[in-house]
Amino acid sequence: MALSPSSIESLQALVVGLALAGLMASAFEFATNRRASFRLLEAGGVSTLAALPMLAFVAPFIILRNTLRGRKLERRPIPFVMIATMIACGWGLLSGHIALDVAHMIAGQ
């Protein structure tokens, strides 16, 4: 089975997007001693505005973490876990494409 170049590029973007989400969430937790969460949006004001760009890239990690916790602790049904995983992977794919495009732009390619 041969993969087309566009499939390989999409797979690379997915991996980069999910890895970047995990890296940024871990860096946030290391810097602030609290977990990255969508509750950062509840603070209001400038802190909410500052949290938006970070949450845009960290969201796939948060969705996957919360989904796995929900499955383990609350026994959420498998279809819910599958849908949440598809949403997180789609979001990771998009953020990975953005990250790769910015990297190519910086590298001058």
C-alpha positions in Angstrom: 0.0 0.0 0.0 1.5 3.3 -1.1 0.6 6.6 0.5 0.2 9.7 -1.7 2.4 12.7 -0.8 -0.7 14.6 0.4 -1.6 11.8 2.7 1.9 11.8 4.1 1.8 15.6 4.6 -1.6 15.3 6.4 -0.2 12.6 8.6 2.8 14.7 9.4 0.6 17.7 10.2 -1.5 15.6 12.5 1.5 14.3 14.4 3.0 17.8 14.7 -0.3 19.3 15.8 -0.9 16.7 18.6 2.8 16.9 19.7 2.7 20.7 19.8 -0.5 20.5 21.8 1.0 18.2 24.4 4.2 20.2 24.5 2.4 23.5 25.0 0.1 22.0 27.7 3.1 20.6 29.5 5.0 23.9 29.3 1.9 25.7 30.6 1.6 23.3 33.5 5.3 23.6 34.3 5.2 27.4 34.2 2.0 27.9 36.2 1.7 24.8 38.3 -1.9 24.2 37.1 -3.3 22.3 34.2 -4.3 23.9 30.9 -8.1 24.0 30.7 -10.9 25.8 28.9 -11.7 27.4 32.2 -9.0 29.9 31.4 -11.6 31.6 29.2 -13.8 32.2 32.3 -11.5 34.7 33.9 -12.5 37.5 31.5 -10.6 40.6 30.5 -7.0 40.6 29.3 -6.2 37.2 30.7 -8.9 35.6 28.5 -7.5 37.4 25.5 -4.0 36.2 26.3 -5.2 32.6 26.8 -7.0 32.4 23.4 -3.9 31.8 21.2 -2.5 29.2 23.6 -5.8 27.4 23.9 -6.1 27.3 20.1 -3.1 25.0 19.9 -3.6 23.2 23.2 -7.2 22.3 22.7 -6.6 18.8 21.1 -4.6 17.8 24.2 -7.3 19.1 26.5 -10.1 17.4 24.6 -8.2 14.0 24.6 -7.2 14.3 28.2 -10.8 15.1 29.3 -12.2 12.4 27.1 -10.0 9.7 28.5 -10.7 10.8 32.1 -14.4 10.9 31.4 -14.3 7.3 30.0 -12.3 6.0 32.9 -14.1 7.9 35.8 -17.6 8.4 34.4 -17.9 5.4 32.1 -18.8 7.6 29.1 -19.9 5.5 26.1 -17.5 4.5 23.4 -19.3 6.5 20.6 -18.8 9.6 22.6 -15.1 8.9 23.0 -14.8 8.2 19.2 -16.5 11.5 18.3 -14.4 13.5 20.7 -11.2 11.8 19.4 -12.2 12.7 15.8 -12.8 16.3 16.8 -9.4 16.5 18.6 -7.6 14.9 15.7 -9.2 17.2 13.2 -8.3 20.2 15.4 -4.7 18.8 15.7 -4.5 18.4 12.0 -5.5 22.0 11.4 -3.1 23.4 14.1 -0.3 21.1 12.7 -0.8 22.6 9.2 -0.6 26.1 10.7 2.5 25.2 12.7 4.2 23.6 9.6 3.2 26.6 7.4 4.8 29.0 9.9 7.9 26.8 10.2 8.2 26.8 6.4 7.7 30.6 6.2 10.4 31.1 8.9 12.8 28.8 7.1 12.1 30.7 3.8 10.9 27.7 1.8 
